Amino acid sequence: MHKLDTLKERLAPSDRMPVVFLGHGSPMNAIEDTAYSRAWTRLGESLPRPRAILVVSAHWMTRGTTLVDVSAMPRTIHDFYNFPEALHAQRYPARGAPQLAREVTSLLASHHAAEDDSWGLDHGAWTVLKFLYPEADVPVFQVSIDMTRDLDHQLEIGRTLSELRDRGVLILGSGNVVHNLRAVNWSAGSKPHGFALEFDALFADRLTERDFRTLADRKGLGSLLTMAHPSVDHYMPALTIAGASDERDELTFMTDAIELASVSMRSFVFHAR
């Protein structure tokens, strides 16, 4: 029996869930009252309650495989340095979804997927989840990004995962549409770099037109992509969410500011019409 048939048997049909991409930015958003943390809280209040959450975070990168976390109690990973102790003390004690995660591993078999029980929830996941679902009462698990594959691979991953939307699973991507830490300007009120504004606007325009081919064309994006993303890890989750959407969806943008001159906080949601 195909693994999707198993999923359909175990998870009753649901109204089609939205898919969400959040620009997570600094881990400090997890403990500070910011425009972003407030927006995530409002979003959580508006989203339908999922049966489980599948997270694709910029901070779980693998090579040659797509790993799926099957742990029963995902650990809270503090994958950052030189931040206050109050941030390191944060915990997000949500349960995992081992059975569903194993079925997702099979669903992604053609993408060299494998089970993993050592990861947990990195800060790309828990810093936003604590505002979306503050009670940590929805099962959650992560799927890694295979950094050996090109951009269109993440579109394919999203398309494969999209079937879960009709079974009550919220697919959440977490990264940044522009993420160049080498070009950060720490000065208060610093103006966005031209390349950051240009790439962010291009992304929003092409996403609106559902021109995903352009967004996944590394050669065509050329030096602008390289400037916006010296490494594409924070870009990949946005492509996953784009791939999980379809023509029936309505696109909504939120929190589209550029922070520190070179980090786009643009977030977006695809809702079924």
C-alpha positions in Angstrom: 0.0 0.0 0.0 1.3 3.5 -0.9 2.3 5.5 2.2 -0.1 8.3 1.2 -2.9 5.7 1.4 -1.8 4.9 4.9 -1.9 8.6 5.8 -5.3 8.9 4.4 -6.5 6.0 6.4 -5.0 7.2 9.7 -5.8 10.9 9.3 -9.4 11.8 8.6 -9.9 14.4 5.9 -9.9 18.0 7.0 -10.5 21.4 5.5 -7.4 22.3 3.5 -4.8 23.8 5.9 -2.9 26.9 5.0 0.9 26.8 4.5 3.0 29.4 6.3 6.4 30.9 5.9 7.8 33.1 8.7 10.9 35.3 8.5 12.2 34.5 12.0 15.2 36.9 12.2 17.0 37.2 15.5 16.4 34.7 18.2 15.8 37.6 20.5 12.3 37.9 19.0 11.5 34.9 21.2 11.8 36.9 24.4 11.2 40.5 23.3 7.9 42.3 22.5 8.4 43.1 18.8 6.3 43.8 15.8 7.2 40.3 14.7 6.3 38.4 17.9 3.0 40.3 18.0 2.3 39.4 14.4 3.0 35.7 15.0 0.7 35.8 18.0 -2.1 37.3 15.9 -1.4 34.7 13.1 -1.7 31.8 15.6 -5.0 33.1 16.8 -6.3 33.2 13.2 -5.0 29.8 12.0 -7.2 26.7 12.2 -6.0 24.3 14.9 -3.8 21.6 13.2 -3.5 17.9 14.2 0.3 18.3 13.8 2.9 20.8 12.6 5.6 19.9 10.1 8.5 22.5 10.2 11.1 23.1 7.6 13.7 25.4 9.3 16.8 27.1 7.8 18.8 25.7 10.7 18.5 22.0 10.0 20.8 21.4 7.1 21.9 18.0 5.9 23.9 16.7 3.0 22.7 13.9 0.6 19.6 13.1 2.5 16.3 14.6 3.8 16.0 13.7 7.5 12.7 13.6 9.4 12.6 13.9 13.1 10.8 10.9 14.6 11.5 11.7 18.3 8.6 11.4 20.8 9.6 14.5 22.7 11.7 16.8 20.5 14.4 18.7 22.5 14.6 22.5 22.4 17.9 23.3 20.6 19.7 26.5 21.5 21.8 26.8 18.4 23.2 30.2 18.9 25.9 31.9 20.9 26.5 35.2 22.8 22.8 35.7 23.7 21.3 36.3 27.1 20.7 33.5 29.6 17.0 34.2 29.4 17.0 33.0 25.8 19.0 29.9 26.6 16.5 29.1 29.4 13.6 29.0 26.9 11.9 25.6 26.4 9.1 24.5 24.0 7.9 21.2 25.4 5.7 20.0 22.5 5.3 16.4 21.8 6.6 14.9 18.6 4.5 12.9 16.1 6.6 9.8 15.6 4.1 7.7 13.6 3.2 10.6 11.3 6.9 11.5 10.9 7.8 7.9 9.9 5.0 8.0 7.3 6.4 11.3 6.0 9.8 9.7 5.7 8.2 7.1 3.4 6.3 9.8 1.5 9.7 11.5 0.8 11.5 8.2 -0.1 12.3 9.5 -3.6 14.0 12.4 -2.0 16.5 10.2 -0.1 14.6 10.7 3.2 15.6 8.9 6.4 14.5 8.9 10.0 16.3 10.8 12.7 15.7 10.9 16.5 18.5 13.2 17.5 17.5 16.6 16.3 14.5 18.2 17.9 13.3 21.8 17.5 16.0 24.4 16.5 15.5 28.1 17.0 14.1 28.5 13.6 11.2 26.4 14.8 10.6 27.1 18.5 11.1 30.9 18.5 8.0 31.2 16.3 6.0 28.3 17.5 5.9 29.7 21.0 3.8 32.6 19.7 1.7 30.6 17.2 0.8 27.9 19.8 2.0 29.1 23.2 0.6 26.1 25.1 2.9 23.8 23.1 -0.1 21.5 22.8 0.2 20.6 19.1 2.5 17.7 18.1 5.4 19.0 16.0 8.3 17.6 14.0 11.0 18.9 11.6 12.2 18.0 8.2 15.7 18.9 7.1 17.0 20.7 4.1 19.4 18.7 1.8 22.0 21.4 0.9 23.5 19.2 -1.9 20.4 19.7 -4.0 19.5 22.8 -6.0 16.7 25.3 -5.4 14.0 23.5 -7.4 14.4 20.4 -5.2 12.7 22.3 -2.3 9.8 23.1 -4.6 9.5 19.4 -5.2 9.6 18.7 -1.5 6.8 21.2 -0.9 4.7 19.7 -3.7 5.1 16.2 -2.2 4.2 17.4 1.3 1.2 19.4 0.1 -1.0 16.2 0.4 -0.7 16.6 4.2 -2.7 19.9 4.0 -5.9 17.9 3.5 -5.2 15.8 6.6 -5.0 18.6 9.2 -1.2 19.1 9.0 0.2 22.7 9.1 3.3 23.0 7.0 5.5 25.8 8.4 8.7 27.2 6.8 11.1 29.3 8.8 14.0 31.3 7.3 14.4 34.7 5.7 13.7 35.9 2.2 16.9 38.0 2.4 19.7 36.8 4.8 23.2 38.2 4.4 24.8 38.5 7.9 28.1 39.6 6.3 26.3 42.9 5.2 24.5 43.5 8.5 24.6 47.2 9.7 24.1 47.3 13.5 23.6 51.1 13.5 20.2 52.1 14.8 17.8 53.0 12.0 20.2 51.7 9.3 18.7 51.8 5.8 18.3 48.6 3.8 20.9 47.8 1.2 19.8 48.2 -2.4 20.3 44.5 -3.1 18.1 43.5 -0.1 15.2 45.7 -1.3 15.6 44.5 -4.9 15.6 40.8 -4.0 12.8 41.1 -1.5 10.6 43.0 -4.1 11.5 40.5 -6.8 10.6 37.6 -4.6 7.3 39.1 -3.6 6.4 39.9 -7.2 7.3 36.4 -8.6 5.6 34.7 -5.7 2.4 36.6 -6.3 2.5 35.6 -10.0 3.3 32.0 -9.0 6.4 32.2 -11.1 8.3 29.7 -9.0 10.6 28.7 -11.9 12.2 32.2 -11.7 12.6 32.0 -7.9 14.3 28.6 -8.2 16.6 29.6 -11.1 20.0 30.1 -9.5 21.7 31.0 -12.7 19.0 33.4 -13.7 19.0 35.1 -10.3 22.7 35.4 -10.6 24.7 37.8 -8.4 21.5 39.2 -6.9 20.8 35.8 -5.2 24.4 35.6 -4.1 24.2 39.0 -2.4 20.9 38.2 -0.8 22.0 34.8 0.3 25.7 34.0 0.5 24.3 30.6 1.6 20.8 29.7 0.5 19.8 27.9 3.8 17.4 30.7 4.8 15.9 30.8 1.3 15.1 27.2 0.9 12.2 27.0 3.4 10.4 29.8 1.4 10.6 27.6 -1.7 9.2 24.6 0.2 6.2 26.6 1.2 5.7 28.0 -2.3 5.9 24.4 -3.6 3.2 23.3 -1.1 0.8 25.9 -2.4 -1.5 25.7 -5.4 -3.6 27.9 -7.7 -6.6 27.6 -5.4 -4.7 29.5 -2.6 -4.9 33.1 -1.7 -1.5 34.7 -0.8 -1.2 37.1 2.1 2.0 38.9 3.0 2.9 40.1 6.5 5.9 41.7 8.3 7.9 42.8 5.3 10.5 45.0 6.9 14.2 44.8 6.2 16.1 44.5 9.5 19.8 45.5 10.1 20.0 46.5 6.4 20.2 42.9 5.0 17.7 40.6 6.7 14.2 40.5 5.3 11.5 39.7 7.8 8.9 39.2 5.0 6.4 36.4 5.9 3.5 35.0 3.9 0.6 32.6 4.2 -1.2 30.7 1.5 -4.8 30.1 2.4 -7.2 27.8 0.5 -9.9 30.0 -1.0 
